[in-house]
């Protein structure tokens, strides 16, 4: 985090990344003094509602984040920023997206949690676009020409007002990660009783194990001696707000709908109380760690791995076999995970995996048979990317064996 005083004193001269959160209500023009170097500008968590025309002077600017501000219109000036690739205006009050507000080199657009009802057709005229997050708006339709987005790999359209599935997305050649729950066309109430309902007073939360967009996972202990459930448990308490992937209730429904599988985090019980939604799960042993790291700015939609990380081809084959079985299990139950990634996969020393994080999951049994086949085909592409990413970290001595060649051949 940087400060205005640092900026004004010249201490930040030559920096490539600037982050300022200081209750700003106007854009500090002193930022323009960084025009020769600035590539990433993060002005999130302020009170900004507009950007000056002069921002086009930041000719090296590639990434702009302005989440949690007071914007009501996506600034038109963004469309004139010649090298801008990534734009993030999450959780503002945006209800207008002007046709000329979208940069020509746009690769990443995050507009989650706004009030957008209509998107301009120019969105379909941005062929470099790879990642698009639109969850939590008021969209009733998407531009028909989005079928031209030949490089789009990830899209989130959950928690909108879509009355029918946007079929223009189904034949996009690279689309792999898709989330669309929480729309009128997909809201079908199910009474899923795959696990029992309990009360929040039945357990006590202990230390936090992790948290994501949709909730916080904590270790927990039972308040009474148990004969029904395992002793070691974890509890995910869902946040009440719309997340980058949609509504927490939809995540819970999808998670329960898929039922039990040895390579999925096992759900044990659910809690549905006023203002409190939670899922009780098996506690994952400490021997499991994350298989991968989330995408970065450079990779955009693809996973990363620690430096010098590698896997033998035998372990990769075992992981792929398990994930393929998980994939088939999900789609037998008509659930699209939407986030099939190595960073959502846990692995132990023997290459046993546990797959989780249903934040982007979507039930799709309400779609036509043809649409269902297309949804599965889209997630099949995510599985192929998953395998491809694993092969990229295959131990060098294994890259000429039959097993490696066989998996590589399947990716073509």
LUMMI-666336 format. One record per residue (C-alpha): residue number from 1; residue in three letters; chain; x, y, z. Coordinates in steps of 0.5 Angstrom, whole numbers, plus 500, padded with zeros to 3 digits. Layout:
! LUMMI-666336
{n NUM	res Ala	chain A	u X	v Y	w Z} .
...
END
This chain:
! LUMMI-666336
{n 1	res Unk	chain A	u 500	v 500	w 500} .
{n 2	res Unk	chain A	u 503	v 507	w 498} .
{n 3	res Unk	chain A	u 501	v 514	w 501} .
{n 4	res Unk	chain A	u 499	v 521	w 497} .
{n 5	res Unk	chain A	u 505	v 524	w 501} .
{n 6	res Unk	chain A	u 510	v 519	w 498} .
{n 7	res Unk	chain A	u 507	v 520	w 491} .
{n 8	res Unk	chain A	u 508	v 528	w 492} .
{n 9	res Unk	chain A	u 515	v 527	w 495} .
{n 10	res Unk	chain A	u 517	v 524	w 489} .
{n 11	res Unk	chain A	u 519	v 517	w 493} .
{n 12	res Unk	chain A	u 515	v 513	w 488} .
{n 13	res Unk	chain A	u 518	v 515	w 482} .
{n 14	res Unk	chain A	u 519	v 510	w 477} .
{n 15	res Unk	chain A	u 515	v 504	w 480} .
{n 16	res Unk	chain A	u 511	v 500	w 476} .
{n 17	res Unk	chain A	u 505	v 498	w 481} .
{n 18	res Unk	chain A	u 502	v 503	w 485} .
{n 19	res Unk	chain A	u 496	v 502	w 491} .
{n 20	res Unk	chain A	u 493	v 508	w 494} .
{n 21	res Unk	chain A	u 487	v 507	w 499} .
{n 22	res Unk	chain A	u 486	v 514	w 503} .
{n 23	res Unk	chain A	u 479	v 516	w 502} .
{n 24	res Unk	chain A	u 480	v 519	w 496} .
{n 25	res Unk	chain A	u 474	v 522	w 493} .
{n 26	res Unk	chain A	u 478	v 525	w 487} .
{n 27	res Unk	chain A	u 483	v 522	w 483} .
{n 28	res Unk	chain A	u 490	v 525	w 485} .
{n 29	res Unk	chain A	u 493	v 528	w 478} .
{n 30	res Unk	chain A	u 500	v 527	w 482} .
{n 31	res Unk	chain A	u 499	v 519	w 479} .
{n 32	res Unk	chain A	u 501	v 522	w 472} .
{n 33	res Unk	chain A	u 508	v 523	w 474} .
{n 34	res Unk	chain A	u 509	v 516	w 474} .
{n 35	res Unk	chain A	u 507	v 516	w 466} .
{n 36	res Unk	chain A	u 514	v 513	w 464} .
{n 37	res Unk	chain A	u 513	v 507	w 469} .
{n 38	res Unk	chain A	u 506	v 505	w 472} .
{n 39	res Unk	chain A	u 503	v 499	w 469} .
{n 40	res Unk	chain A	u 499	v 497	w 475} .
{n 41	res Unk	chain A	u 494	v 502	w 478} .
{n 42	res Unk	chain A	u 490	v 500	w 484} .
{n 43	res Unk	chain A	u 485	v 505	w 487} .
{n 44	res Unk	chain A	u 480	v 500	w 490} .
{n 45	res Unk	chain A	u 477	v 502	w 497} .
{n 46	res Unk	chain A	u 476	v 509	w 496} .
{n 47	res Unk	chain A	u 470	v 514	w 494} .
{n 48	res Unk	chain A	u 472	v 515	w 487} .
{n 49	res Unk	chain A	u 466	v 516	w 482} .
{n 50	res Unk	chain A	u 470	v 519	w 476} .
{n 51	res Unk	chain A	u 477	v 518	w 473} .
{n 52	res Unk	chain A	u 480	v 524	w 469} .
{n 53	res Unk	chain A	u 481	v 525	w 462} .
{n 54	res Unk	chain A	u 489	v 525	w 463} .
{n 55	res Unk	chain A	u 489	v 518	w 465} .
{n 56	res Unk	chain A	u 490	v 517	w 458} .
{n 57	res Unk	chain A	u 497	v 520	w 459} .
{n 58	res Unk	chain A	u 499	v 513	w 463} .
{n 59	res Unk	chain A	u 501	v 510	w 456} .
{n 60	res Unk	chain A	u 504	v 504	w 460} .
{n 61	res Unk	chain A	u 498	v 502	w 464} .
{n 62	res Unk	chain A	u 496	v 495	w 463} .
{n 63	res Unk	chain A	u 492	v 494	w 469} .
{n 64	res Unk	chain A	u 487	v 498	w 473} .
{n 65	res Unk	chain A	u 483	v 496	w 479} .
{n 66	res Unk	chain A	u 478	v 501	w 482} .
{n 67	res Unk	chain A	u 473	v 496	w 486} .
{n 68	res Unk	chain A	u 469	v 498	w 492} .
{n 69	res Unk	chain A	u 468	v 506	w 490} .
{n 70	res Unk	chain A	u 462	v 510	w 488} .
{n 71	res Unk	chain A	u 462	v 509	w 480} .
{n 72	res Unk	chain A	u 455	v 509	w 477} .
{n 73	res Unk	chain A	u 458	v 509	w 470} .
{n 74	res Unk	chain A	u 464	v 505	w 467} .
{n 75	res Unk	chain A	u 469	v 511	w 465} .
{n 76	res Unk	chain A	u 469	v 512	w 458} .
{n 77	res Unk	chain A	u 476	v 514	w 458} .
{n 78	res Unk	chain A	u 478	v 507	w 459} .
{n 79	res Unk	chain A	u 477	v 506	w 452} .
{n 80	res Unk	chain A	u 482	v 511	w 450} .
{n 81	res Unk	chain A	u 487	v 507	w 454} .
{n 82	res Unk	chain A	u 491	v 504	w 449} .
{n 83	res Unk	chain A	u 495	v 499	w 453} .
{n 84	res Unk	chain A	u 490	v 497	w 458} .
{n 85	res Unk	chain A	u 488	v 490	w 459} .
{n 86	res Unk	chain A	u 485	v 488	w 465} .
{n 87	res Unk	chain A	u 480	v 492	w 468} .
{n 88	res Unk	chain A	u 476	v 491	w 475} .
{n 89	res Unk	chain A	u 471	v 495	w 478} .
{n 90	res Unk	chain A	u 468	v 490	w 483} .
{n 91	res Unk	chain A	u 462	v 492	w 488} .
{n 92	res Unk	chain A	u 461	v 499	w 485} .
{n 93	res Unk	chain A	u 454	v 502	w 483} .
{n 94	res Unk	chain A	u 455	v 501	w 476} .
{n 95	res Unk	chain A	u 449	v 501	w 472} .
{n 96	res Unk	chain A	u 451	v 504	w 465} .
{n 97	res Unk	chain A	u 457	v 501	w 461} .
{n 98	res Unk	chain A	u 458	v 506	w 455} .
{n 99	res Unk	chain A	u 460	v 502	w 448} .
{n 100	res Unk	chain A	u 466	v 506	w 448} .
{n 101	res Unk	chain A	u 468	v 505	w 455} .
{n 102	res Unk	chain A	u 472	v 498	w 453} .
{n 103	res Unk	chain A	u 479	v 498	w 452} .
{n 104	res Unk	chain A	u 481	v 495	w 445} .
{n 105	res Unk	chain A	u 486	v 490	w 448} .
{n 106	res Unk	chain A	u 481	v 488	w 454} .
{n 107	res Unk	chain A	u 483	v 481	w 456} .
{n 108	res Unk	chain A	u 480	v 481	w 463} .
{n 109	res Unk	chain A	u 474	v 485	w 466} .
{n 110	res Unk	chain A	u 471	v 484	w 473} .
{n 111	res Unk	chain A	u 464	v 488	w 474} .
{n 112	res Unk	chain A	u 462	v 483	w 479} .
{n 113	res Unk	chain A	u 457	v 486	w 484} .
{n 114	res Unk	chain A	u 454	v 492	w 481} .
{n 115	res Unk	chain A	u 447	v 494	w 478} .
{n 116	res Unk	chain A	u 448	v 493	w 470} .
{n 117	res Unk	chain A	u 442	v 491	w 466} .
{n 118	res Unk	chain A	u 445	v 492	w 459} .
{n 119	res Unk	chain A	u 452	v 491	w 456} .
{n 120	res Unk	chain A	u 454	v 494	w 450} .
{n 121	res Unk	chain A	u 455	v 490	w 443} .
{n 122	res Unk	chain A	u 462	v 492	w 443} .
{n 123	res Unk	chain A	u 463	v 487	w 449} .
{n 124	res Unk	chain A	u 463	v 482	w 443} .
{n 125	res Unk	chain A	u 468	v 486	w 439} .
{n 126	res Unk	chain A	u 474	v 485	w 444} .
{n 127	res Unk	chain A	u 477	v 478	w 441} .
{n 128	res Unk	chain A	u 483	v 478	w 446} .
{n 129	res Unk	chain A	u 478	v 478	w 452} .
{n 130	res Unk	chain A	u 479	v 471	w 456} .
{n 131	res Unk	chain A	u 476	v 473	w 463} .
{n 132	res Unk	chain A	u 469	v 476	w 464} .
{n 133	res Unk	chain A	u 466	v 476	w 471} .
{n 134	res Unk	chain A	u 459	v 479	w 471} .
{n 135	res Unk	chain A	u 456	v 476	w 477} .
{n 136	res Unk	chain A	u 451	v 480	w 482} .
{n 137	res Unk	chain A	u 448	v 484	w 477} .
{n 138	res Unk	chain A	u 441	v 485	w 474} .
{n 139	res Unk	chain A	u 443	v 483	w 467} .
{n 140	res Unk	chain A	u 437	v 480	w 463} .
{n 141	res Unk	chain A	u 441	v 478	w 457} .
{n 142	res Unk	chain A	u 448	v 478	w 454} .
{n 143	res Unk	chain A	u 450	v 481	w 447} .
{n 144	res Unk	chain A	u 448	v 476	w 442} .
{n 145	res Unk	chain A	u 455	v 477	w 439} .
{n 146	res Unk	chain A	u 459	v 474	w 445} .
{n 147	res Unk	chain A	u 459	v 468	w 440} .
{n 148	res Unk	chain A	u 465	v 472	w 437} .
{n 149	res Unk	chain A	u 469	v 472	w 443} .
{n 150	res Unk	chain A	u 474	v 466	w 441} .
{n 151	res Unk	chain A	u 479	v 467	w 446} .
{n 152	res Unk	chain A	u 474	v 467	w 452} .
{n 153	res Unk	chain A	u 476	v 462	w 457} .
{n 154	res Unk	chain A	u 472	v 464	w 464} .
{n 155	res Unk	chain A	u 466	v 467	w 465} .
{n 156	res Unk	chain A	u 461	v 468	w 471} .
{n 157	res Unk	chain A	u 454	v 470	w 470} .
{n 158	res Unk	chain A	u 451	v 468	w 476} .
{n 159	res Unk	chain A	u 446	v 472	w 480} .
{n 160	res Unk	chain A	u 443	v 476	w 475} .
{n 161	res Unk	chain A	u 436	v 476	w 472} .
{n 162	res Unk	chain A	u 437	v 472	w 466} .
{n 163	res Unk	chain A	u 431	v 468	w 464} .
{n 164	res Unk	chain A	u 434	v 463	w 459} .
{n 165	res Unk	chain A	u 441	v 460	w 458} .
{n 166	res Unk	chain A	u 445	v 465	w 453} .
{n 167	res Unk	chain A	u 446	v 460	w 448} .
{n 168	res Unk	chain A	u 451	v 464	w 444} .
{n 169	res Unk	chain A	u 456	v 462	w 449} .
{n 170	res Unk	chain A	u 456	v 454	w 448} .
{n 171	res Unk	chain A	u 460	v 454	w 442} .
{n 172	res Unk	chain A	u 466	v 458	w 444} .
{n 173	res Unk	chain A	u 472	v 455	w 442} .
{n 174	res Unk	chain A	u 476	v 456	w 449} .
{n 175	res Unk	chain A	u 471	v 457	w 454} .
{n 176	res Unk	chain A	u 472	v 452	w 460} .
{n 177	res Unk	chain A	u 470	v 455	w 466} .
{n 178	res Unk	chain A	u 463	v 457	w 467} .
{n 179	res Unk	chain A	u 458	v 459	w 472} .
{n 180	res Unk	chain A	u 451	v 461	w 471} .
{n 181	res Unk	chain A	u 447	v 459	w 478} .
{n 182	res Unk	chain A	u 442	v 464	w 481} .
{n 183	res Unk	chain A	u 438	v 466	w 475} .
{n 184	res Unk	chain A	u 431	v 466	w 474} .
{n 185	res Unk	chain A	u 432	v 460	w 468} .
{n 186	res Unk	chain A	u 436	v 456	w 473} .
{n 187	res Unk	chain A	u 433	v 457	w 480} .
{n 188	res Unk	chain A	u 429	v 451	w 481} .
{n 189	res Unk	chain A	u 428	v 449	w 488} .
{n 190	res Unk	chain A	u 430	v 442	w 490} .
{n 191	res Unk	chain A	u 429	v 439	w 497} .
{n 192	res Unk	chain A	u 436	v 435	w 498} .
{n 193	res Unk	chain A	u 437	v 431	w 504} .
{n 194	res Unk	chain A	u 443	v 428	w 502} .
{n 195	res Unk	chain A	u 446	v 430	w 509} .
{n 196	res Unk	chain A	u 442	v 431	w 515} .
{n 197	res Unk	chain A	u 440	v 438	w 518} .
{n 198	res Unk	chain A	u 443	v 440	w 525} .
{n 199	res Unk	chain A	u 443	v 447	w 529} .
{n 200	res Unk	chain A	u 449	v 451	w 530} .
{n 201	res Unk	chain A	u 449	v 450	w 537} .
{n 202	res Unk	chain A	u 451	v 443	w 536} .
{n 203	res Unk	chain A	u 458	v 445	w 535} .
{n 204	res Unk	chain A	u 464	v 450	w 537} .
{n 205	res Unk	chain A	u 468	v 453	w 531} .
{n 206	res Unk	chain A	u 476	v 453	w 533} .
{n 207	res Unk	chain A	u 481	v 456	w 529} .
{n 208	res Unk	chain A	u 480	v 458	w 522} .
{n 209	res Unk	chain A	u 483	v 454	w 516} .
{n 210	res Unk	chain A	u 482	v 458	w 510} .
{n 211	res Unk	chain A	u 477	v 463	w 507} .
{n 212	res Unk	chain A	u 475	v 464	w 500} .
{n 213	res Unk	chain A	u 470	v 469	w 497} .
{n 214	res Unk	chain A	u 464	v 465	w 499} .
{n 215	res Unk	chain A	u 465	v 463	w 506} .
{n 216	res Unk	chain A	u 470	v 462	w 512} .
{n 217	res Unk	chain A	u 472	v 454	w 514} .
{n 218	res Unk	chain A	u 474	v 453	w 521} .
{n 219	res Unk	chain A	u 476	v 447	w 525} .
{n 220	res Unk	chain A	u 470	v 445	w 530} .
{n 221	res Unk	chain A	u 469	v 441	w 535} .
{n 222	res Unk	chain A	u 462	v 438	w 537} .
{n 223	res Unk	chain A	u 459	v 440	w 544} .
{n 224	res Unk	chain A	u 456	v 433	w 545} .
{n 225	res Unk	chain A	u 459	v 426	w 545} .
{n 226	res Unk	chain A	u 457	v 424	w 538} .
{n 227	res Unk	chain A	u 455	v 417	w 535} .
{n 228	res Unk	chain A	u 453	v 420	w 528} .
{n 229	res Unk	chain A	u 458	v 424	w 526} .
{n 230	res Unk	chain A	u 466	v 423	w 525} .
{n 231	res Unk	chain A	u 469	v 427	w 531} .
{n 232	res Unk	chain A	u 474	v 431	w 527} .
{n 233	res Unk	chain A	u 470	v 436	w 523} .
{n 234	res Unk	chain A	u 471	v 442	w 519} .
{n 235	res Unk	chain A	u 465	v 447	w 518} .
{n 236	res Unk	chain A	u 464	v 452	w 512} .
{n 237	res Unk	chain A	u 460	v 458	w 514} .
{n 238	res Unk	chain A	u 457	v 462	w 508} .
{n 239	res Unk	chain A	u 458	v 469	w 507} .
{n 240	res Unk	chain A	u 451	v 472	w 506} .
{n 241	res Unk	chain A	u 453	v 477	w 500} .
{n 242	res Unk	chain A	u 453	v 475	w 493} .
{n 243	res Unk	chain A	u 460	v 473	w 491} .
{n 244	res Unk	chain A	u 465	v 473	w 485} .
{n 245	res Unk	chain A	u 461	v 466	w 483} .
{n 246	res Unk	chain A	u 454	v 467	w 485} .
{n 247	res Unk	chain A	u 450	v 466	w 491} .
{n 248	res Unk	chain A	u 452	v 462	w 497} .
{n 249	res Unk	chain A	u 446	v 458	w 497} .
{n 250	res Unk	chain A	u 447	v 455	w 490} .
{n 251	res Unk	chain A	u 454	v 453	w 492} .
{n 252	res Unk	chain A	u 451	v 449	w 498} .
{n 253	res Unk	chain A	u 445	v 446	w 494} .
{n 254	res Unk	chain A	u 450	v 444	w 488} .
{n 255	res Unk	chain A	u 455	v 441	w 494} .
{n 256	res Unk	chain A	u 449	v 437	w 497} .
{n 257	res Unk	chain A	u 447	v 435	w 490} .
{n 258	res Unk	chain A	u 453	v 431	w 488} .
{n 259	res Unk	chain A	u 453	v 427	w 494} .
{n 260	res Unk	chain A	u 459	v 422	w 496} .
{n 261	res Unk	chain A	u 465	v 421	w 492} .
{n 262	res Unk	chain A	u 472	v 419	w 495} .
{n 263	res Unk	chain A	u 476	v 424	w 492} .
{n 264	res Unk	chain A	u 471	v 430	w 494} .
{n 265	res Unk	chain A	u 471	v 433	w 501} .
{n 266	res Unk	chain A	u 465	v 429	w 504} .
{n 267	res Unk	chain A	u 459	v 433	w 507} .
{n 268	res Unk	chain A	u 456	v 431	w 513} .
{n 269	res Unk	chain A	u 451	v 436	w 515} .
{n 270	res Unk	chain A	u 448	v 442	w 513} .
{n 271	res Unk	chain A	u 445	v 448	w 518} .
{n 272	res Unk	chain A	u 440	v 453	w 515} .
{n 273	res Unk	chain A	u 438	v 458	w 520} .
{n 274	res Unk	chain A	u 436	v 466	w 520} .
{n 275	res Unk	chain A	u 442	v 469	w 517} .
{n 276	res Unk	chain A	u 446	v 463	w 518} .
{n 277	res Unk	chain A	u 448	v 458	w 513} .
{n 278	res Unk	chain A	u 453	v 453	w 514} .
{n 279	res Unk	chain A	u 456	v 446	w 511} .
{n 280	res Unk	chain A	u 459	v 441	w 516} .
{n 281	res Unk	chain A	u 465	v 437	w 513} .
{n 282	res Unk	chain A	u 470	v 432	w 514} .
{n 283	res Unk	chain A	u 476	v 435	w 517} .
{n 284	res Unk	chain A	u 482	v 434	w 511} .
{n 285	res Unk	chain A	u 488	v 431	w 514} .
{n 286	res Unk	chain A	u 494	v 435	w 515} .
{n 287	res Unk	chain A	u 498	v 431	w 510} .
{n 288	res Unk	chain A	u 494	v 434	w 504} .
{n 289	res Unk	chain A	u 497	v 440	w 501} .
{n 290	res Unk	chain A	u 494	v 445	w 495} .
{n 291	res Unk	chain A	u 496	v 442	w 488} .
{n 292	res Unk	chain A	u 497	v 448	w 485} .
{n 293	res Unk	chain A	u 497	v 456	w 486} .
{n 294	res Unk	chain A	u 491	v 461	w 483} .
{n 295	res Unk	chain A	u 492	v 464	w 476} .
{n 296	res Unk	chain A	u 496	v 470	w 476} .
{n 297	res Unk	chain A	u 496	v 477	w 472} .
{n 298	res Unk	chain A	u 500	v 474	w 467} .
{n 299	res Unk	chain A	u 497	v 467	w 466} .
{n 300	res Unk	chain A	u 490	v 470	w 467} .
{n 301	res Unk	chain A	u 486	v 464	w 467} .
{n 302	res Unk	chain A	u 491	v 458	w 468} .
{n 303	res Unk	chain A	u 494	v 455	w 474} .
{n 304	res Unk	chain A	u 501	v 457	w 477} .
{n 305	res Unk	chain A	u 506	v 452	w 481} .
{n 306	res Unk	chain A	u 511	v 454	w 486} .
{n 307	res Unk	chain A	u 518	v 455	w 483} .
{n 308	res Unk	chain A	u 522	v 448	w 482} .
{n 309	res Unk	chain A	u 515	v 444	w 483} .
{n 310	res Unk	chain A	u 515	v 438	w 479} .
{n 311	res Unk	chain A	u 511	v 431	w 479} .
{n 312	res Unk	chain A	u 513	v 424	w 476} .
{n 313	res Unk	chain A	u 509	v 422	w 471} .
{n 314	res Unk	chain A	u 506	v 416	w 475} .
{n 315	res Unk	chain A	u 503	v 421	w 480} .
{n 316	res Unk	chain A	u 500	v 425	w 474} .
{n 317	res Unk	chain A	u 497	v 419	w 471} .
{n 318	res Unk	chain A	u 494	v 418	w 478} .
{n 319	res Unk	chain A	u 492	v 425	w 479} .
{n 320	res Unk	chain A	u 489	v 425	w 472} .
{n 321	res Unk	chain A	u 485	v 418	w 473} .
{n 322	res Unk	chain A	u 482	v 421	w 480} .
{n 323	res Unk	chain A	u 480	v 427	w 477} .
{n 324	res Unk	chain A	u 477	v 424	w 471} .
{n 325	res Unk	chain A	u 473	v 420	w 476} .
{n 326	res Unk	chain A	u 470	v 426	w 479} .
{n 327	res Unk	chain A	u 469	v 430	w 473} .
{n 328	res Unk	chain A	u 464	v 424	w 471} .
{n 329	res Unk	chain A	u 461	v 423	w 478} .
{n 330	res Unk	chain A	u 459	v 431	w 478} .
{n 331	res Unk	chain A	u 456	v 431	w 471} .
{n 332	res Unk	chain A	u 452	v 424	w 472} .
{n 333	res Unk	chain A	u 449	v 429	w 478} .
{n 334	res Unk	chain A	u 448	v 434	w 473} .
{n 335	res Unk	chain A	u 453	v 439	w 476} .
{n 336	res Unk	chain A	u 458	v 443	w 473} .
{n 337	res Unk	chain A	u 463	v 445	w 478} .
{n 338	res Unk	chain A	u 466	v 451	w 474} .
{n 339	res Unk	chain A	u 472	v 452	w 477} .
{n 340	res Unk	chain A	u 476	v 445	w 476} .
{n 341	res Unk	chain A	u 483	v 447	w 477} .
{n 342	res Unk	chain A	u 489	v 445	w 481} .
{n 343	res Unk	chain A	u 489	v 450	w 486} .
{n 344	res Unk	chain A	u 482	v 447	w 488} .
{n 345	res Unk	chain A	u 485	v 440	w 489} .
{n 346	res Unk	chain A	u 489	v 438	w 495} .
{n 347	res Unk	chain A	u 494	v 432	w 494} .
{n 348	res Unk	chain A	u 498	v 428	w 499} .
{n 349	res Unk	chain A	u 505	v 424	w 498} .
{n 350	res Unk	chain A	u 502	v 418	w 495} .
{n 351	res Unk	chain A	u 498	v 423	w 490} .
{n 352	res Unk	chain A	u 491	v 422	w 493} .
{n 353	res Unk	chain A	u 487	v 428	w 491} .
{n 354	res Unk	chain A	u 481	v 431	w 495} .
{n 355	res Unk	chain A	u 477	v 436	w 490} .
{n 356	res Unk	chain A	u 473	v 442	w 493} .
{n 357	res Unk	chain A	u 471	v 449	w 493} .
{n 358	res Unk	chain A	u 464	v 449	w 490} .
{n 359	res Unk	chain A	u 463	v 456	w 490} .
{n 360	res Unk	chain A	u 462	v 457	w 482} .
{n 361	res Unk	chain A	u 458	v 450	w 481} .
{n 362	res Unk	chain A	u 452	v 450	w 478} .
{n 363	res Unk	chain A	u 446	v 445	w 477} .
{n 364	res Unk	chain A	u 444	v 444	w 470} .
{n 365	res Unk	chain A	u 439	v 439	w 470} .
{n 366	res Unk	chain A	u 433	v 444	w 468} .
{n 367	res Unk	chain A	u 437	v 445	w 461} .
{n 368	res Unk	chain A	u 435	v 442	w 454} .
{n 369	res Unk	chain A	u 439	v 435	w 453} .
{n 370	res Unk	chain A	u 443	v 439	w 447} .
{n 371	res Unk	chain A	u 445	v 444	w 452} .
{n 372	res Unk	chain A	u 447	v 439	w 458} .
{n 373	res Unk	chain A	u 452	v 436	w 453} .
{n 374	res Unk	chain A	u 455	v 442	w 451} .
{n 375	res Unk	chain A	u 456	v 444	w 458} .
{n 376	res Unk	chain A	u 459	v 438	w 460} .
{n 377	res Unk	chain A	u 464	v 439	w 453} .
{n 378	res Unk	chain A	u 466	v 446	w 456} .
{n 379	res Unk	chain A	u 468	v 443	w 463} .
{n 380	res Unk	chain A	u 471	v 437	w 459} .
{n 381	res Unk	chain A	u 476	v 443	w 456} .
{n 382	res Unk	chain A	u 477	v 445	w 463} .
{n 383	res Unk	chain A	u 479	v 438	w 465} .
{n 384	res Unk	chain A	u 484	v 438	w 459} .
{n 385	res Unk	chain A	u 487	v 445	w 461} .
{n 386	res Unk	chain A	u 488	v 441	w 468} .
{n 387	res Unk	chain A	u 492	v 436	w 465} .
{n 388	res Unk	chain A	u 496	v 440	w 460} .
{n 389	res Unk	chain A	u 498	v 444	w 467} .
{n 390	res Unk	chain A	u 500	v 438	w 470} .
{n 391	res Unk	chain A	u 504	v 436	w 464} .
{n 392	res Unk	chain A	u 508	v 443	w 464} .
{n 393	res Unk	chain A	u 511	v 441	w 471} .
{n 394	res Unk	chain A	u 512	v 433	w 469} .
{n 395	res Unk	chain A	u 519	v 431	w 472} .
{n 396	res Unk	chain A	u 524	v 432	w 466} .
{n 397	res Unk	chain A	u 526	v 425	w 466} .
{n 398	res Unk	chain A	u 519	v 423	w 465} .
{n 399	res Unk	chain A	u 518	v 427	w 459} .
{n 400	res Unk	chain A	u 519	v 422	w 454} .
{n 401	res Unk	chain A	u 516	v 416	w 457} .
{n 402	res Unk	chain A	u 510	v 412	w 454} .
{n 403	res Unk	chain A	u 505	v 415	w 459} .
{n 404	res Unk	chain A	u 507	v 422	w 458} .
{n 405	res Unk	chain A	u 506	v 421	w 451} .
{n 406	res Unk	chain A	u 499	v 418	w 451} .
{n 407	res Unk	chain A	u 497	v 424	w 456} .
{n 408	res Unk	chain A	u 500	v 429	w 451} .
{n 409	res Unk	chain A	u 496	v 426	w 445} .
{n 410	res Unk	chain A	u 490	v 426	w 449} .
{n 411	res Unk	chain A	u 490	v 434	w 449} .
{n 412	res Unk	chain A	u 491	v 435	w 442} .
END
